[in-house]
Amino acid sequence: MHTEHPIDELIRREKETEPNPFLVTRVMAKIEGAKKMRSRAPLWQTITLAAGIAAVAFLGVSIGNSYVENGTAEVALNINDRQIENLGYYNLGDNE
């Protein structure tokens, strides 16, 4: 195949690339810094978040129940769609 030569050339160039000796040190320093910066959220934020989620759930259930209670009347909708669905045209032999 003629695609093997460019692929082999790319692999050869990648193998010849000199790695940066300080890359591992910089990556590990960033990881350690991120571990040190990570801390627990204050208690008031946790309580506020929990109260907000509870309020949204309560309001969602309340709104959902209000539609069910007010919408208990059965509504039937009868539409004569005979003129819309002219299936007689498809039953004719010459329109197949």
BATORSE-406267 format. One record per residue: chain; z negated, y, x negated of N, C-alpha, C in turn. Coordinates in steps of 0.001 Angstrom, whole numbers, plus 500000, padded with zeros to 6 digits. Last residue first. Layout:
# BATORSE-406267
<atom unit="A" n_c3="Z" n_c2="Y" n_c1="X" ca_c3="Z" ca_c2="Y" ca_c1="X" c_c3="Z" c_c2="Y" c_c1="X"/>
...
//
This chain:
# BATORSE-406267
<atom unit="A" n_c3="508307" n_c2="502861" n_c1="550989" ca_c3="507586" ca_c2="502108" ca_c1="549968" c_c3="508127" c_c2="502373" c_c1="548585"/>
<atom unit="A" n_c3="509481" n_c2="503913" n_c1="553213" ca_c3="508758" ca_c2="504820" ca_c1="552315" c_c3="508008" c_c2="504107" c_c1="551207"/>
<atom unit="A" n_c3="510563" n_c2="501986" n_c1="554883" ca_c3="511496" ca_c2="502750" ca_c1="554051" c_c3="510812" c_c2="503727" c_c1="553105"/>
<atom unit="A" n_c3="508448" n_c2="500860" n_c1="556362" ca_c3="509083" ca_c2="500096" ca_c1="555305" c_c3="509974" c_c2="500905" c_c1="554394"/>
<atom unit="A" n_c3="505451" n_c2="502584" n_c1="557089" ca_c3="506870" ca_c2="502401" ca_c1="557309" c_c3="507515" c_c2="501726" c_c1="556118"/>
<atom unit="A" n_c3="502940" n_c2="503116" n_c1="556253" ca_c3="503176" ca_c2="501804" ca_c1="556846" c_c3="504639" c_c2="501557" c_c1="557115"/>
<atom unit="A" n_c3="502875" n_c2="505691" n_c1="555466" ca_c3="502803" ca_c2="504675" ca_c1="554419" c_c3="503045" c_c2="503276" c_c1="554943"/>
<atom unit="A" n_c3="502930" n_c2="507057" n_c1="557870" ca_c3="504041" ca_c2="507223" ca_c1="556934" c_c3="504050" c_c2="506126" c_c1="555871"/>
<atom unit="A" n_c3="500465" n_c2="506504" n_c1="558981" ca_c3="501659" ca_c2="505886" ca_c1="559573" c_c3="502854" c_c2="505998" c_c1="558658"/>
<atom unit="A" n_c3="498503" n_c2="508003" n_c1="558004" ca_c3="498787" ca_c2="506758" ca_c1="557298" c_c3="499993" c_c2="506035" c_c1="557867"/>
<atom unit="A" n_c3="497665" n_c2="510886" n_c1="557886" ca_c3="498837" ca_c2="510305" ca_c1="558537" c_c3="499249" c_c2="509055" c_c1="557778"/>
<atom unit="A" n_c3="494986" n_c2="512423" n_c1="558002" ca_c3="495346" ca_c2="511142" ca_c1="557396" c_c3="496483" c_c2="510503" c_c1="558179"/>
<atom unit="A" n_c3="494953" n_c2="514672" n_c1="559627" ca_c3="494928" ca_c2="514811" ca_c1="558176" c_c3="495442" c_c2="513538" c_c1="557507"/>
<atom unit="A" n_c3="494865" n_c2="513909" n_c1="562247" ca_c3="496045" ca_c2="514660" ca_c1="561822" c_c3="496092" c_c2="514830" c_c1="560305"/>
<atom unit="A" n_c3="492390" n_c2="512648" n_c1="562345" ca_c3="493585" ca_c2="511858" ca_c1="562569" c_c3="494825" c_c2="512594" c_c1="562079"/>
<atom unit="A" n_c3="489861" n_c2="513566" n_c1="562098" ca_c3="490763" ca_c2="513772" ca_c1="560973" c_c3="492040" c_c2="512948" c_c1="561111"/>
<atom unit="A" n_c3="487503" n_c2="514963" n_c1="563817" ca_c3="488702" ca_c2="514198" ca_c1="564120" c_c3="489712" c_c2="514480" c_c1="563016"/>
<atom unit="A" n_c3="484186" n_c2="514670" n_c1="563044" ca_c3="485428" ca_c2="515374" ca_c1="562744" c_c3="486581" c_c2="514442" c_c1="563080"/>
<atom unit="A" n_c3="480903" n_c2="515154" n_c1="563707" ca_c3="482068" ca_c2="514359" ca_c1="564092" c_c3="483312" c_c2="515185" c_c1="563869"/>
<atom unit="A" n_c3="477852" n_c2="514993" n_c1="562425" ca_c3="479060" ca_c2="515790" ca_c1="562311" c_c3="480243" c_c2="514888" c_c1="562598"/>
<atom unit="A" n_c3="474509" n_c2="515247" n_c1="563348" ca_c3="475690" ca_c2="514406" ca_c1="563249" c_c3="476916" c_c2="515306" c_c1="563248"/>
<atom unit="A" n_c3="471298" n_c2="515552" n_c1="562247" ca_c3="472515" ca_c2="516294" ca_c1="562527" c_c3="473679" c_c2="515344" c_c1="562322"/>
<atom unit="A" n_c3="467936" n_c2="515319" n_c1="563085" ca_c3="469144" ca_c2="514589" ca_c1="562725" c_c3="470367" c_c2="515410" c_c1="563134"/>
<atom unit="A" n_c3="465303" n_c2="517123" n_c1="561690" ca_c3="466224" ca_c2="517007" ca_c1="562813" c_c3="467501" c_c2="516332" c_c1="562326"/>
<atom unit="A" n_c3="463960" n_c2="517494" n_c1="559321" ca_c3="463787" ca_c2="516208" ca_c1="559988" c_c3="464730" c_c2="516042" c_c1="561161"/>
<atom unit="A" n_c3="463761" n_c2="519587" n_c1="557473" ca_c3="465066" ca_c2="519011" ca_c1="557757" c_c3="464981" c_c2="517687" c_c1="558485"/>
<atom unit="A" n_c3="461190" n_c2="520298" n_c1="556926" ca_c3="461977" ca_c2="521182" ca_c1="557783" c_c3="463310" c_c2="520571" c_c1="558178"/>
<atom unit="A" n_c3="460376" n_c2="518160" n_c1="555267" ca_c3="459652" ca_c2="518461" ca_c1="556498" c_c3="460482" c_c2="519312" c_c1="557439"/>
<atom unit="A" n_c3="462213" n_c2="518285" n_c1="553142" ca_c3="462121" ca_c2="517073" ca_c1="553945" c_c3="461449" c_c2="517376" c_c1="555272"/>
<atom unit="A" n_c3="461741" n_c2="520778" n_c1="552052" ca_c3="463058" ca_c2="520484" ca_c1="552598" c_c3="463013" c_c2="519257" c_c1="553485"/>
<atom unit="A" n_c3="459122" n_c2="520478" n_c1="551198" ca_c3="459421" ca_c2="521486" ca_c1="552214" c_c3="460797" c_c2="521251" c_c1="552817"/>
<atom unit="A" n_c3="459282" n_c2="518566" n_c1="549174" ca_c3="458676" ca_c2="518190" ca_c1="550447" c_c3="458973" c_c2="519210" c_c1="551536"/>
<atom unit="A" n_c3="460472" n_c2="520127" n_c1="547137" ca_c3="461159" ca_c2="518948" ca_c1="547667" c_c3="460606" c_c2="518520" c_c1="549009"/>
<atom unit="A" n_c3="458447" n_c2="521998" n_c1="546691" ca_c3="459743" ca_c2="522448" ca_c1="547193" c_c3="460520" c_c2="521278" c_c1="547786"/>
<atom unit="A" n_c3="456437" n_c2="520247" n_c1="545725" ca_c3="456223" ca_c2="521078" ca_c1="546919" c_c3="457543" c_c2="521535" c_c1="547528"/>
<atom unit="A" n_c3="457605" n_c2="519196" n_c1="543415" ca_c3="457260" ca_c2="518286" ca_c1="544515" c_c3="457076" c_c2="519085" c_c1="545802"/>
<atom unit="A" n_c3="457842" n_c2="521585" n_c1="541936" ca_c3="459017" ca_c2="520768" ca_c1="542246" c_c3="458765" c_c2="519829" c_c1="543404"/>
<atom unit="A" n_c3="455195" n_c2="522416" n_c1="541699" ca_c3="456146" ca_c2="523234" ca_c1="542453" c_c3="457398" c_c2="522438" c_c1="542828"/>
<atom unit="A" n_c3="454187" n_c2="520288" n_c1="540102" ca_c3="453628" ca_c2="520557" ca_c1="541429" c_c3="454601" c_c2="521361" c_c1="542280"/>
<atom unit="A" n_c3="455762" n_c2="520583" n_c1="537767" ca_c3="455814" ca_c2="519336" ca_c1="538539" c_c3="455302" c_c2="519564" c_c1="539956"/>
<atom unit="A" n_c3="454963" n_c2="523156" n_c1="536975" ca_c3="456373" ca_c2="522901" ca_c1="537300" c_c3="456497" c_c2="521623" c_c1="538127"/>
<atom unit="A" n_c3="452226" n_c2="522712" n_c1="536494" ca_c3="452649" ca_c2="523674" ca_c1="537512" c_c3="454095" c_c2="523433" c_c1="537937"/>
<atom unit="A" n_c3="452321" n_c2="520845" n_c1="534379" ca_c3="451701" ca_c2="520460" ca_c1="535647" c_c3="452146" c_c2="521397" c_c1="536771"/>
<atom unit="A" n_c3="453520" n_c2="522454" n_c1="532426" ca_c3="454210" ca_c2="521237" ca_c1="532885" c_c3="453653" c_c2="520792" c_c1="534226"/>
<atom unit="A" n_c3="451513" n_c2="524414" n_c1="532162" ca_c3="452873" ca_c2="524770" ca_c1="532578" c_c3="453645" c_c2="523578" c_c1="533105"/>
<atom unit="A" n_c3="449358" n_c2="522920" n_c1="531221" ca_c3="449251" ca_c2="523593" ca_c1="532512" c_c3="450634" c_c2="523985" c_c1="533040"/>
<atom unit="A" n_c3="450387" n_c2="522100" n_c1="528725" ca_c3="450045" ca_c2="521088" ca_c1="529724" c_c3="449953" c_c2="521722" c_c1="531116"/>
<atom unit="A" n_c3="450659" n_c2="524641" n_c1="527504" ca_c3="451825" ca_c2="523786" ca_c1="527709" c_c3="451556" c_c2="522750" c_c1="528780"/>
<atom unit="A" n_c3="447980" n_c2="525454" n_c1="527435" ca_c3="448970" ca_c2="526238" ca_c1="528169" c_c3="450217" c_c2="525412" c_c1="528461"/>
<atom unit="A" n_c3="446872" n_c2="523529" n_c1="525743" ca_c3="446405" ca_c2="523629" ca_c1="527125" c_c3="447415" c_c2="524398" c_c1="527981"/>
<atom unit="A" n_c3="448271" n_c2="524101" n_c1="523381" ca_c3="448364" ca_c2="522775" ca_c1="523977" c_c3="447958" c_c2="522819" c_c1="525446"/>
<atom unit="A" n_c3="447446" n_c2="526702" n_c1="522885" ca_c3="448868" ca_c2="526426" ca_c1="523132" c_c3="449053" c_c2="525077" c_c1="523800"/>
<atom unit="A" n_c3="444714" n_c2="526380" n_c1="522463" ca_c3="445134" ca_c2="527167" ca_c1="523620" c_c3="446619" c_c2="526945" c_c1="523924"/>
<atom unit="A" n_c3="444619" n_c2="524914" n_c1="520084" ca_c3="444205" ca_c2="524276" ca_c1="521336" c_c3="444702" c_c2="525060" c_c1="522541"/>
<atom unit="A" n_c3="447489" n_c2="525234" n_c1="517888" ca_c3="446174" ca_c2="525644" ca_c1="518386" c_c3="445893" c_c2="525046" c_c1="519762"/>
<atom unit="A" n_c3="449059" n_c2="522374" n_c1="516403" ca_c3="449142" ca_c2="523573" ca_c1="517235" c_c3="447734" c_c2="523947" c_c1="517693"/>
<atom unit="A" n_c3="448642" n_c2="521336" n_c1="513009" ca_c3="448485" ca_c2="521126" ca_c1="514443" c_c3="448573" c_c2="522450" c_c1="515179"/>
<atom unit="A" n_c3="451242" n_c2="521803" n_c1="510558" ca_c3="449854" ca_c2="521791" ca_c1="510993" c_c3="449817" c_c2="521601" c_c1="512504"/>
<atom unit="A" n_c3="453233" n_c2="521857" n_c1="507766" ca_c3="453063" ca_c2="521265" ca_c1="509081" c_c3="451582" c_c2="521239" c_c1="509433"/>
<atom unit="A" n_c3="453172" n_c2="522675" n_c1="505155" ca_c3="453312" ca_c2="523701" ca_c1="506177" c_c3="453066" c_c2="523151" c_c1="507577"/>
<atom unit="A" n_c3="453041" n_c2="520286" n_c1="503725" ca_c3="451909" ca_c2="521198" ca_c1="503663" c_c3="451971" c_c2="522231" c_c1="504786"/>
<atom unit="A" n_c3="455548" n_c2="519190" n_c1="504249" ca_c3="454347" ca_c2="518463" ca_c1="504662" c_c3="453133" c_c2="519386" c_c1="504685"/>
<atom unit="A" n_c3="457200" n_c2="521061" n_c1="503055" ca_c3="457273" ca_c2="520892" ca_c1="504507" c_c3="456046" c_c2="520152" c_c1="505021"/>
<atom unit="A" n_c3="456539" n_c2="520660" n_c1="500391" ca_c3="456260" ca_c2="521949" ca_c1="501018" c_c3="456277" c_c2="521858" c_c1="502535"/>
<atom unit="A" n_c3="457534" n_c2="518065" n_c1="500022" ca_c3="456097" ca_c2="518315" ca_c1="499888" c_c3="455704" c_c2="519630" c_c1="500544"/>
<atom unit="A" n_c3="460271" n_c2="518607" n_c1="500367" ca_c3="459579" ca_c2="517667" ca_c1="501252" c_c3="458080" c_c2="517896" c_c1="501202"/>
<atom unit="A" n_c3="460767" n_c2="520378" n_c1="498258" ca_c3="460967" ca_c2="520824" ca_c1="499638" c_c3="460235" c_c2="519911" c_c1="500614"/>
<atom unit="A" n_c3="460229" n_c2="518672" n_c1="496096" ca_c3="459415" ca_c2="519877" ca_c1="496276" c_c3="459555" c_c2="520412" c_c1="497704"/>
<atom unit="A" n_c3="462267" n_c2="516788" n_c1="496396" ca_c3="460878" ca_c2="516361" ca_c1="496568" c_c3="459960" c_c2="517563" c_c1="496768"/>
<atom unit="A" n_c3="464481" n_c2="518434" n_c1="495829" ca_c3="464356" ca_c2="517788" ca_c1="497136" c_c3="462913" c_c2="517375" c_c1="497391"/>
<atom unit="A" n_c3="463966" n_c2="519179" n_c1="493163" ca_c3="464039" ca_c2="520197" ca_c1="494207" c_c3="463864" c_c2="519591" c_c1="495595"/>
<atom unit="A" n_c3="464024" n_c2="516668" n_c1="491896" ca_c3="462825" ca_c2="517499" ca_c1="491829" c_c3="462826" c_c2="518542" c_c1="492941"/>
<atom unit="A" n_c3="466635" n_c2="515849" n_c1="492372" ca_c3="465528" ca_c2="515060" ca_c1="492917" c_c3="464256" c_c2="515891" c_c1="492939"/>
<atom unit="A" n_c3="468041" n_c2="517831" n_c1="490902" ca_c3="468219" ca_c2="517678" ca_c1="492341" c_c3="467047" c_c2="516936" c_c1="492971"/>
<atom unit="A" n_c3="468014" n_c2="517992" n_c1="488200" ca_c3="466946" ca_c2="518694" ca_c1="488898" c_c3="467024" c_c2="518543" c_c1="490412"/>
<atom unit="A" n_c3="470299" n_c2="516753" n_c1="487240" ca_c3="468998" ca_c2="516128" ca_c1="486966" c_c3="467848" c_c2="516783" c_c1="487730"/>
<atom unit="A" n_c3="473140" n_c2="516118" n_c1="489064" ca_c3="472253" ca_c2="517204" ca_c1="488688" c_c3="470858" c_c2="516610" c_c1="488445"/>
<atom unit="A" n_c3="475520" n_c2="513776" n_c1="487743" ca_c3="474509" ca_c2="514176" ca_c1="488731" c_c3="473632" c_c2="515295" c_c1="488181"/>
<atom unit="A" n_c3="478905" n_c2="514145" n_c1="487005" ca_c3="477556" ca_c2="514127" ca_c1="486443" c_c3="476555" c_c2="514560" c_c1="487505"/>
<atom unit="A" n_c3="481505" n_c2="512084" n_c1="488062" ca_c3="480748" ca_c2="513303" ca_c1="488311" c_c3="479334" c_c2="513153" c_c1="487773"/>
<atom unit="A" n_c3="482720" n_c2="509624" n_c1="487874" ca_c3="482654" ca_c2="510435" ca_c1="486661" c_c3="481830" c_c2="511708" c_c1="486846"/>
<atom unit="A" n_c3="482722" n_c2="508697" n_c1="490471" ca_c3="481892" ca_c2="508001" ca_c1="489482" c_c3="481721" c_c2="508820" c_c1="488216"/>
<atom unit="A" n_c3="484615" n_c2="510399" n_c1="491596" ca_c3="483221" ca_c2="510475" ca_c1="492055" c_c3="482281" c_c2="509786" c_c1="491061"/>
<atom unit="A" n_c3="486934" n_c2="509530" n_c1="490312" ca_c3="486435" ca_c2="510885" ca_c1="490072" c_c3="484986" c_c2="511033" c_c1="490495"/>
<atom unit="A" n_c3="487136" n_c2="506909" n_c1="491388" ca_c3="486984" ca_c2="507099" ca_c1="489946" c_c3="486432" c_c2="508484" c_c1="489630"/>
<atom unit="A" n_c3="487538" n_c2="507513" n_c1="494097" ca_c3="486345" ca_c2="506764" ca_c1="493685" c_c3="486088" c_c2="506957" c_c1="492194"/>
<atom unit="A" n_c3="490036" n_c2="508797" n_c1="493918" ca_c3="488872" ca_c2="509513" ca_c1="494431" c_c3="487574" c_c2="508822" c_c1="494002"/>
<atom unit="A" n_c3="491632" n_c2="506676" n_c1="492990" ca_c3="491487" ca_c2="507886" ca_c1="492183" c_c3="490256" c_c2="508685" c_c1="492616"/>
<atom unit="A" n_c3="491521" n_c2="504928" n_c1="495141" ca_c3="490965" ca_c2="504512" ca_c1="493852" c_c3="490728" c_c2="505714" c_c1="492945"/>
<atom unit="A" n_c3="492853" n_c2="506547" n_c1="496997" ca_c3="491469" ca_c2="506139" ca_c1="497241" c_c3="490809" c_c2="505723" c_c1="495937"/>
<atom unit="A" n_c3="495423" n_c2="506787" n_c1="495891" ca_c3="494577" ca_c2="507985" ca_c1="496058" c_c3="493099" c_c2="507626" c_c1="496302"/>
<atom unit="A" n_c3="496120" n_c2="503909" n_c1="495887" ca_c3="496052" ca_c2="504703" ca_c1="494664" c_c3="495210" c_c2="505981" c_c1="494846"/>
<atom unit="A" n_c3="496206" n_c2="503085" n_c1="498561" ca_c3="495177" ca_c2="502552" ca_c1="497671" c_c3="495020" c_c2="503399" c_c1="496415"/>
<atom unit="A" n_c3="498354" n_c2="503976" n_c1="499940" ca_c3="497106" ca_c2="504726" ca_c1="500124" c_c3="496006" c_c2="504227" c_c1="499198"/>
<atom unit="A" n_c3="500492" n_c2="502321" n_c1="499645" ca_c3="500512" ca_c2="503517" ca_c1="498832" c_c3="499287" c_c2="504396" c_c1="499072"/>
<atom unit="A" n_c3="500000" n_c2="498813" n_c1="499164" ca_c3="500000" ca_c2="500000" ca_c1="500000" c_c3="500000" c_c2="501247" c_c1="499122"/>
//
